[in-house]
Amino acid sequence: MYQKLEIDFAGRKLTLETGRLAKQAHGSVLATYGDTVVLATAVSQYEARPNMDFLPLTVDYVEKTFAAGKIPGGFFKREGRASEKETLTSRLIDRSMRPLFPKGYDRETQIIVTVLSADRDNDPDMLSLIAASAALGVSDIPHNGPVASVRMGRVDGKIVVNPTLGDLEGSDVSLVVAANPESIMMLEGGAHIVDEETILEALFTAHEAMQPLFAMQEELRKRAGKPKREFVPKARDAALLAAVEKNVGDKIEKALATKGKKERNAALYALSDSVVADLSEKFPERTGEIVDACDYLVRTRVRMSILDDDKRIDDRKSTEIRALSAEVHVLPRTHGSAVFTRGETQALATVTLGTSSDEQKIDALLGERFKKFLLHYNFPPFSTGEVKFLRAPSRRDIGHGALAERALAPILPDEADFPYTIRVVSEVLESNGSSSMATVCGGSLALMDAGVPIKAAVAGIAMGLVKEGDKVRVITDILGDEDHLGDMDFKVAGTKEGVTAIQMDNKAGGVSKEIMRQALHQARDARLQVLGVMNKTLDSARKDVSTYAPRIVTLHIKPDKIREVIGPGGKVIRGLVEQTGCKIDIEDDGTVLIASADGVAMEKAIEMIQAITAEPEIGKIYHGTVRKIVEFGAFVEIMPGTDGLLHISQISNERIRRVEDVLHEGDEIDVKVLDVDRSGKIRLSLREAKQDQAPKGN
């Protein structure tokens, strides 16, 4: 049944329609906001695959270049592998939708969001999440939605809902917030060192602003939604659970008390195996249920210990941070390096400095842009003691890297003060807890070790939550197991003055403003503690960049001189590079960047460029070369490519009949610039140059 709903949202028309396109999908919605249009589809298999013990959900956000009136680059001229933007938006949708599927739902499910039209005002990501939720809502797929999303900014000190892309350029906050009617489910974003209360205001202003979006989706579901397919999750067998609980007794506490992640997991696996062996006769062919019951008991014991006794797996209190350590300059030939360790999480961060030719060109749907700061995060399998094939960066790797990049970007120096392209690479060497926040800490130290004059050090911490009814405990610096067994993963990065990046995933189904406030302020206390350790290692950027890094000098020439430095077909600039060994980049505004680790070569390059671009000064004497003799004088080259006219009357104080009587082509003479007219013609004098250079009498 075709249905179309329309509302005014944040000053623009938002439309949801279903029943016109992609009708064989189990649910499909076409969403329009401004001139941005996305199609969201949802399909879920009716039969489960055997032995499926998790939700097999796949989310794909796809940008079609025709949406922006563009033809793809490359040889094949069609869309290829997912861009970073597509990967990050797919993660946003997945993280918002996944927690709201019924517990135990095991049907293979796929959400595809396709961008069909893109204007330059509205980023499709927010609209895509709304469309995906609406598609699930009108389908027969069980899902505890609706979910809505908005982007939040702060322009001229005022919180703004869904700022345009143009508005965001002047905003010091950019947050994508997703929520259901009861609470915030997911958030992702950054800020230019903003205090926690401003972040909190933006989050709950966002949730209030979303209410019409929930109502709109609910109305669409009522008008066009299919009856939801019946799904009854498999109930846990009370008799089996009681038998397992009796068998394990206090063995769970002993296993959980084992020090070290690897050793603790081994003890828990051994306990599970022993329970299976003991109960296999009583409950034949039910190994999976026995293991599941063991996991349930472990989860329950861990959570109750945190809530009732404020005692965590590794005996820490809720606000305690694991042991911290930091080292810098750990690698001799990198431009900057650091190792940051927090408990059993360790990240090696390196910094490489390059020139403008090392910038990353991004041909995005909303326009071409260049990136001068890159952060790449790698999570090798040995970091968790596993064996896996090394593949291209995963969605997780890209997402964690983007979070850390967002955290560090606000503290980088202005390009005019530090004209380098900067690449940070984080190699996670151990992982038990947030490696993305360890990347932030290691990256901040590595930048200072590389001599990058950052505005302030940045640290990050991962917060967690355990919530059962009215019992609530916010926990600091969560372990991997606490992330798995808890109700929230809340990462906050920033300086001592404020927040630079934030990310949250909520599984609790309800996080109040007070809980969020406590988490933000508890994270700030932890961040200051981490910054204290980092500052003891290195409290400011080194005074100079590494001897192995290129030095970059910036010159400014007139734009009309660019062609002279480049030369026909690039001949001149290639010659400069060959003669000096320097890397030379010229921008359209006349900015010249000269990069070299050799100071002498750099000085030579500067002199050569200045000689090419220099302009004659009236009254100054130049040593020039006679290039051409004419009847009325001679043309003298006073600078490379710059000739002036030496009139016959200005050659000598005495009258001469022929120029050739005094000068010949190739002669080197000193001449004085008499005048430069509006057209650039230069008048020279040999006789005045001689007079000025003659010894002064008494």
N, C-alpha and C positions, 0 to 999 in steps of 0.2 A: 504494500500500500504506500503510495507516494504521499509524503508529508514534508512540509517546509516550515521552519520556525525562524523568526528574526527578532533580534533585540538590538538596542543601542548599548554598546559596551565601551567605556572609556573614550567616548566621543567618536566611535566608529561603528559601522553596522556589522554585526556578527550574524551569520546565517548557518543553520544546520538543516540539511535535507537528506532524506533517505527514500529508497524505492525507485530511483531513476537510473543509477549507475551501479554496476557490479552486483547485480541482483542474485547471482548464484553463491556469493559469499554468504556465510551464516549471519553476518551483520555488516552493513556498509553505510557510511555517512560521508557526504560531501560537505566540507566546512569552508566558509568564506569569511575573510576579515579584510576590509579594504579591498584591494585587488589581489590578495594572496588567497589561493585556493588549494586545499589538500583533500585527498580521498583516502579515507581510512577503511580498511577491511579487517574482519576477524573471522577466523575459521578454526574449528576444533574438532578433532576426530571423535567419533562416537564410541570406538572401542579402545581400550587401553592396551598398550604393549605389555607383554609379560614382564613381571618382576620390576615394574616401574615404581620407584619409591620417592620420586620428586616430581615437581611440576615441569614438564617439558615445554616451556614457553619460549618462543622465538619472536623477537620484535625487530622489524627492519623499517627504518626511515630512509626513503629514497628521494633524492633531488634529481628531477629531470631538467636538463639544461634548457629544453624548449620553454620551460616555465618562465625563464627570464629572457627569452628571445635570443638564445645563444646556441652555437654549434660546438659540440665538444672538440677539444684539441686532440692531438695525437694522431697516429696513423689510421686507426680504425674509425675515428669520428663517431664513437658512441660511448655511452656511460660505461665505466669500468668498475674497479674495486671501490668500495665505500671510502669516501673522504673522511677526514677527522671530524668534521662537522656532522656528517651523517652518523658516524659511530657514536659520538657523544649524545646526539639527540635520541638515537635508538636506546641508549642506556637510560636517559631521562625517562622515557616512556616505560621501559621495562621496570625500572625501580619504583615507579609510581603505581603501576598496575599489578605487579606480581603479588604483593602482600594481601590483596583483596580477593584473590581466588579462594574458593572454599578450601579449608584444610584437608589435605589428602587428595585433592583433585589431580588426576594423573593422566588426563587425555592430552595428546600432543596438540598444541595450540599455537597459532601463528597470527600475529598482528602485522600488517603491512600498511605504512602510511606513505603515500606518494604525493610529492609536491607538483601540482599541475600548473600553477601560476604564482609568480612571486613579484610583488612590488618592492620598492626600496625603502618602505616605511615600516613594514611589519615582518619581523622574523617568523618563519613558519613553525618554529619549534613549539611555541606556546599553543598555537592553533592545532598542531598535530596531536598533542596530548589530549586536548579536549575532544577532537574528532575520534581518536582511538577509544576513549571512554564511551563516547556516544555510540560507536559501532558495537562495542560489547553490550551496551545497554539495550539496543534494539534486537540483538541476536538472541538465540536460545542458549547461549553459553552462560553457565552460572558464574556470576561475578558480583561482589558486594560493592559496586560503584554507586553513584557516579563519582568521577574524579574530575577536577578542573585545574587549570593552571593559569598563572599570570606572571608577567615579568614586572619587577619592581625597580624603580630608579629613584634618585634624589637629585633634583635639578634646582639650583639656587636655594638650597636648604629645605626644599619641600618634597615630601614623599609623593611619587607619581606612579600611578597604576598603568601598566602597559605603555611606557614611553616609546615613541618611535625610534628607529635606529638613529635618526638625526639628533633626537633629544639625548640619547645615551652617550653621545660624544662629549656632552657637558655634564654628565652624571658621575657622582663619586660612589654610587652604589649600582650594582647590576645583579639582581637575584631572580632566578626562576623558582617559583614556589608552586608545588602541587599539593592538593588536599582533597579529602572527602568532606562531606558536610560537617563532620564532627571534629576533625583535627587535621593538622598539617602532616602529610605523608612523606614528602620529599622536598628538599631544597638544594640548590646548587648555585653558587655565584661568588662574586668577589666585591671588594670595596677598596677605596683608597685610604686605608687606615682610618676606619670609622668606629666609633664607640659602640659597645654592646647594646645599649638602650636604643640606639638608632636602628640597629639590625632587628631588634625585637619589635620595634614599632612597625618597621617595614613588613615583617612576617605576618603580624596579626591584622594589619591594614589589608594585606593581600587576602587573608582568609575571609575577612568581612566582604571584600569586593567580589569574591567568587560566588557569593550566594545566588545571584541571578543565573549564573552558569549551571549550578546544580539544578535549579528549578527548570531551566530550559531543557536540560537533558532528561529530567524526569517526565516532563510533558511530552517530549518526543517518544519516550519509551511507552507512555500510556497510549499514545495515538497509533504508533506503528510497531511496537515491540512484539516479538514472538514469545509465546510461553516458554519459560525456562525449562530446559531438559532436567529430568530428575537425576539428582546425584546424591547418594547417601554414602558418606565416608565410612569406611570400615571401622566398626567400633573395636576398641581395645578389649580383649577378653579379660574379664575381671578375675577369673580363676587362674589364668596363666600369669597375670600380673602379680597376684598374691603369692603364687608359687615362686616366681622370680624374686620378689621382694624378700621372702622368707629365706631363700637360698643365699642371697648376697649378704644379708645382715648388715654388719658394719664394714664389710669389705670395701664398699664404695668410698667411705671416708679415708680408709688407708690408701687406696689407689690414688685418690685425689690429692692426698698429702705428699705424694711423690714429687720431689723437686725436679724441675726441668721438663719442658714440653715433650721432648722425645721419650723420656723415661716414663712420664705420667701417662702418655697415650699408650705406651707398651703395657703398662700395668692395667689400664682400663680394658684394652683388647684381651689381655690374658684372663681378666675377670669374666668378660663376656664369653670367652671360649669355655671357661670352666663351668659356667652356668648352663650353656648349651649342652655340654657333655653330661651334666648331672640330670637335666630335665628332658633329654632326647627320648627316653623311653616313655615317660609320662605324656609327653606332647610330641609324638612322632611327626616328622615332615613339617614341623612348624619352627624351624630354625630362625627364619626371618622375623617372626613375631617375637621370639625370645630375645633376639638381639635388639629389636625395637623397644621392648620393655626395659631392657637394661639401659638403653640410651635415655628413655623417659625418666627412669629413676635417677640417673646421673644429673639430668637437666633439673629435676625437681630439687634434689639435694643441694646443688650449686646455688640455685636461685634462693632457696629458703635460707641458706647460710648467709648469703649477702643481705637479704631483707631482715632477718631476725637478729643476726649476730654481727653484721658489718664485717664479715670475714670472707675474703675472696679465695680463689683457688690457690694462689701463691701466698696466702696469709696476709696480704695487704689490707689496709683499711680502704674505704671507698674513695678517699681523696689522695691516697698515696701514689707516687710515681715510682716506677722501677729504677734501678741503678742507671745512672747516665754517665757517658764518657764521650769525649770528642777529641779528634786529632786533626791537624792541618798539615799541608805540604807533605803528604805521605807518598807522593809519586814524583820523581825528580824531573821528568820532562814534560809533564802536563803544565798548562798555564796556571792552573789552580786545582787543589784537591783537598778533600776532607773525608774522614770517616766519622759517622755519628752512630753511636750505639745506645739503645735504650732497652735494658733487659736482654731478651733474645731476638731483638730486632736490630738489624745493622744495615746501613746504607753507605756505599762509597760514591761520593759525588765528585765529578770533575768538571772543570770549566775550560772551554776553548774559546779564544778570542780571534775573530776574523774581521774582514773588511766588508764594505757594502756589497761587494760581489758575492759574498757568502749568504746574503739574505735569502730567505725562503719566499718564493713567489707563490701565492695562493690564488688560483683562478676559481673563486667561489661563485655560487649562484647569484649572490647579491653584489658582485663586483670583484675586480682584481685588487689585491693588496699585497704588501710585503711585510714579512716578519723579521725583526732584528734580534728578537729574543726567543730562543727555542729551549724547551726542556723535554728531554726524552727519558722515560722510565722503563727499566727492564727488570723482569722478575724471573730469573732462571730457576729451573726446578730444584737445583741443589739447595736453594735457600730454605726449602721446607723438607729437605732430605728425601726428595722424590726423584724418580727417573722418568723423563718425558722427552719427546722429540722437541728440538728447538724450532719454533715456527716464527712467522711474522708476528709483530706486536699484536697482542690480543685486545679485545675491547676493554678489558680491565686495565691493561698496561696503558692504553691511550687515555682512559678516564682518569687514572691516578696521576699520569703525567700532566694532564690538563689542569687538574686541581693544584698540583704543586707549582706549575707555571703561573697560574692565576695568583697564588699566594706571594710569589716573589716579584712579579712584574711591577707592582706599585712602588717598590723601593729602589728600582734601578735608576741610574742617573739619566739626565736628559741627553738626547743624542748630540746636541751641540757641545756638551761638556765631555762626552765620552763616545766618540763616533764609531764604536766597535759593534760588530755583530757578535752576540754572545750565545754560546750553546752550553747548556748544563746537561750532563748525562748522569743519571742515578742508576747504579748497579746494586740491586738489593742482594746482600750476601747472606742474611738470615732474616727470617720473618716469623714473628709470633706477636701480632699486634700491628698497628698501623704503620706500614712501610711508606705510605705516601707522606705522612707527617715526618717520618725520619728523613725522607727525601728533602722536605722543606728545610729542616734544620741543617742537614749536610750541605744542601745547595747554598744556603745563606753563608755558611762558613767558607765554602769553596770559592764563592764570589769574592769574599774579602781576601782570601789567600791569593786570588788572581790579580788583586789590585783594583778591582772594580769599586769605585767610590759610591757604594750603596748608601741610601739615606738612613737606614736603620736595619738592625738585625731582625730576622723573622724566625719564629719557631711555631711548631704546630703540635697539637695534641688531639687524641681521639677519645671522645667521651662515650659512655654507655648508659643504659637504663635497665633496671629490673623493676617491673610493676605487676603486682598481683592485688586486684581490688584497690583498697585504700593504701596499701603498703607501696611505697615508692623509694627507690634508692638510685641516685645518680652516681655513676662511678667514673673515676678518672683513669686515663691511660689503660684502655681495655686490652686484654689478651685476645688472641684469636678465638679461643674457646668462649670467652665472655661475649664476643661479637656474635658467635653462632648461637649461644644460649640466651642472649639478652634480647631486649625489645627495641633497641635504638643504636645506631652507629652515627655519631655526631662528631664531625671533624671540624676543628676551628684552628686557623692559622692567623698570625698577626705579629705586630711589633709590641713593644711595651705600651704604646699609645693607643692601639686599636686593631681592629680586624681587617685582614686583607683577603681572606678566602674562607668559605664555609660550605659544608656539605652535610646533608642529613638524610638518613633512611630510617623510617619509623615502622616498626612491626607491632607496636603496642595497641594501636587502634584508638589512642587518645592521649595527647600530650598537651597539657594545659600551658597557659602563658607563664605561670609560676615555675613549672618544671623547666620550660625553655630558658627562663631567666636564670634559674639556678645552674643549669648546664653551661650557659654562656659565661657566667661569672666564675664558676668553678674551673672552667677551661682557662679563663684569664689568669687565675691564680697559678695554675699548673704551667701556663705559658711563661709567666715571669720566672718561675723556678727553672725551667729549661733554659731560658735566655741567660740566667745567671751562670749556669754551667758553660754555655757557649762563650760567654764574654770572658770567662777565665782562660779559655783557650786562645781566643782572638777577639779583641773587643772593637777593632776598627779595621778598615781596609788597609792593605799594605800601601806604602807611599808610591810605589811604582809597579808597573806590570812586570811579569816574568821576563827574564832575558831571552826566553825562547818565543815570546809573543811578539807580533809585529808592533812597532811604534807607528802611530798614525798622526800625521800632521795635517791640519786643515788650512787650505788657502782659499781665498775668494777672488775670482776674476770676473770681469764683466762678461755677461752671457754672450755678447757678440765676439768675444775672444775664444770661445769654446772651439769653434771650427779651426782656429789657428793651432791650438794645442793638439787637436785630434789629427788634423791634416787630411789631405785627400785619401780616401779609403783607409783612414786610420794609420797612415804612414808615419806621421810625426810622433804620435803617442807610442806606437810600437817601437820606434827608435829610442824614445826616452826609457822605456822599460828595458830594452836590450842593453843600453849603455849603463844604466844604474842598477838594474836588478830589483827595482822597487815595483810595488803594485800600485797602480794609479787609476783612480776612479773619478769620473767627472759627472756631476749631476746637472740637471737642466737649469738650475738657478745660478750656476757658476761656481758652486762649491767643488773644490778639488781635494780629494783625500789621497794622501801619499803614505803608503805603508811599507815598512821595512824594519828588520831587526838590526840593520847596519846603519849607524848614525852618519858615517861619511857619505854613503850612497844616498841617504835621504837628503843631506845638505846639497849634494850635487843635483839631485832631481829638482829640489826647490829652486836653485839658482837657474837651472835650464828653463823651467816653466816661467819663472819671473822674467827671464830674458825674452821669452816668446811673447809674453802678454804685457810687457812694460809699455808705457806710453811716454812719448817724448815730453820733456818738461822745458818750458820756455826759459831761456837763460842758462841752461845746463850745457856743458861741453861733453861731447861724445866722441869716442874713437871709432871712426867709421871707415868704410871701404868704398872707393869709387867704382860704381857698377856700370855707368854709361856716360859717355861724353856726347854732348849735343852742342849746337852752334851757340846757344845762349847760356851755357853753363854745364853743370855735371849733376848726375843723380848719385847721391851717396847713401849707402845703407848704414844707418846708425844703430840699428837693432835688427835681429833676425826678422826678415820679412817687412821691415819698415825703412822706406827710402824718403829722403828729403831733397829738395832742389837747392843746389849751391849755384846761385846766379853768378855770371862772369864778373859782375861788379863787386861781388863779395869775396872774390878769391884773393885779391891783393890790394894794398893801398895805392899801388901804382897801376896805371892803365895798361891793360894787356889786350893784344889784338886777337889771339886765338887761345882757347882753353887748353889745347894740346901743348902750347908752349910751356905750361906750368904743370898740368895734371895728365895722368894716363890711367886707363882702366886697370884696376887692381891695386892702385896706390892706397895706402892706409894713411889717413889724415885725421887731425882733430878738428871738429867743427862745432860751432855754437848754434843752438836753436834760437832763431829770432822770433818765429811766430808759427802758430798752428791755427789755420782758419777753420770755419765751421764744417767744411767738407773733409777735414783731416789732412789737408795739404800742408807740408812743412817747409819753411824757409830757413836755410842754413847760412852761416858765415864762417869762412876760413880766416879772414883777416881779423875779425873781432876775437876769435878764439886765440889767435897768436898774441893779440894785445893783452887779453886777460891773463895769458900764461907768461908774458914777458916779466922779467924781474923788475920790481918796483925801485925807482931811483930814490935818492935821498932828498 
